[in-house]
C-alpha cells in the first residue's frame, strides 16, 4: 500500500514530543558524600516518612496538583538540598524510584512533579512550579540556597525554562534535550549538565548546544551513556549529581570535601585509562573533558585530565576515530533526508524492510550501532507526529497506517499503543481497545486521568476501571 497524500506535510522537529521512559558505582563513605553545611533549625508543618517513595503529596493551595516525594533519613533539624524532577509523562515517581539510592547517598530531598508533562505550555509549567515550590518549601526542611531541577526529554525543557526564570535555581540537569527551543547560549546564573544517550535522537543537538556554551561563562558539562532516549542509568545520574556537589564547593556554598574529590578523581582516572587501553579514544577524550569541567577550580589534580586530553587529541588513533564519527554524522543527516522524502511516497513493505534493517544494525555496540539507534528514534518521533496530526484531523485510515509503523518501530513506546487504542475505539472495536490499553500499561503507561477523559473511550463497552487497576503507581 502506498501512502495517500491526503494530509498536509508534517514538519518533523527533532526535539522531544513523545518518549519511552525507560552501576558500576563504587560505594563512598557517608563523610565523603553528605553536605557538611551547618545544620539550621527550621520549622515545617509536616513530617513525612523517610526512605520511602511517597507517590502523591497533594498541594495544600491547589488539590489538583501533587508531587512524589523521597526524603532521606535525617536529623529533623537539618536543612537539605533538593532536586525537583520533571518527567515528560507527569510520572513523578519514575525518577524517584530510579534514583532514590542517590538521594540517600548524597543526602538530598527528591521531589517529582505529577502534573508537569508534555503538552503543557510554559504558562502552565510556570503555574505548576510556583505551586510546587511554595508547597514543598513550607512542608519540608529545604535549603533554599541549594535548589536544583532535573528533567528528561520534554521535562528537561521544563526544568530549563524554570531555571531561566527563577534565580533560586542553582543548577539544571537536562537529559535527552536541551533548554527550551530557541534559547541562545548565554552566561546563565545556573550551572548546566546535559545527559545524552549515544542512541538518543537528540544527541547531536545536545552536543551542539553544549559546544556553544564553551564560548560563554556558564559552568557546564555533558555526560554520555550507552543507551537511547530514556532516563539515564543511575551511575550516570550519580556523575551528574557529583557535579552539583563540585559546583557548590566551587561557589563556597558547602566546604570543599577532599575525600569526595579524591575518590571521584580516582574513579575517573580508572575509567579513562580503561577506555584508552580498549583503544576507545573518543570516549576517553569525552570523559577527560567532563572531568575538566567538573573539577576546574578545585585543585591542581585537574591538570592530569588536561594533559591526558591533549595527548589523546594528538594520538593518530583518536584522529582516525574522530574523522569516522564526523562521517557518520554526515551519513545520518543524509539518511534522515531520504526518510523525509519517503513519508508520503513509500509503501508498507519499504518501511517494514527499513525498520527491521535498522533494528538489526542498532544491536552493534559501536558508534555506527548508536547511529542506527538514533535513526530508529528519529522515525519513532516522525511516526508519532504524523499519526497525531492525522488523528486530530480525523483522517483515521491514513493514521492507522502510521500508527502501525509507530508500533513496529518503537514497540516499547506507550504512546504508540495508546494511539492505536483511540483508532480502534473509533472503529468500534472494544476488544482491540482493551488489548492496546493493557499493552500500553504493561510497558509503563500510568495516566489514568487521560484514559478517563479520552472521548473515544467514554461510550465504549469496555471496563475502564478494570483496565486502570492494572496500572502500577
Secondary structure, 3 states (H helix, E strand, C coil): CECCCCCCCCCCCCCCCCCCCCCCCCCCCHHHHCCCCCCCCCCCCCCCCCCCCEEEEECCCCCCCEEEEECCCCCCCCCEEEEEEECCECCHHHHHHHHHHHHHHHCEEEEEECCCECCCCHHHHHHHHHHHHHHHHHHCCEEEEEEEEEEECHHHHHHHHHHHHCCCEEEEEEECCCCCCCCCCCCCCCEEEEEEECCCCCHHHHHHHHHHHCCCCCCEEEEEECCCCCCCCHHHHHHHHHHHHHHHHHCCCCCCCHHHHHHHHHHHHHHHHHHHHCCCHHHHHHHHHHHHHHHCCCCCCHHHHHHHHHHHHCCHHHHHHHHHHHHHHHHHHHHHHHHHHHCCCCEHHHHHHHHHHHHHHCCCCCHHHHHHHHHHHHHHHHHHHHHHHHHHCCCHHHHHHHHHHHHHHCCCCHHHHHHHHHHHHHCCCHHHHHHHHHHHHHCCCCCHHHHHHCHHHHCCCCCHHHHHCCCCC
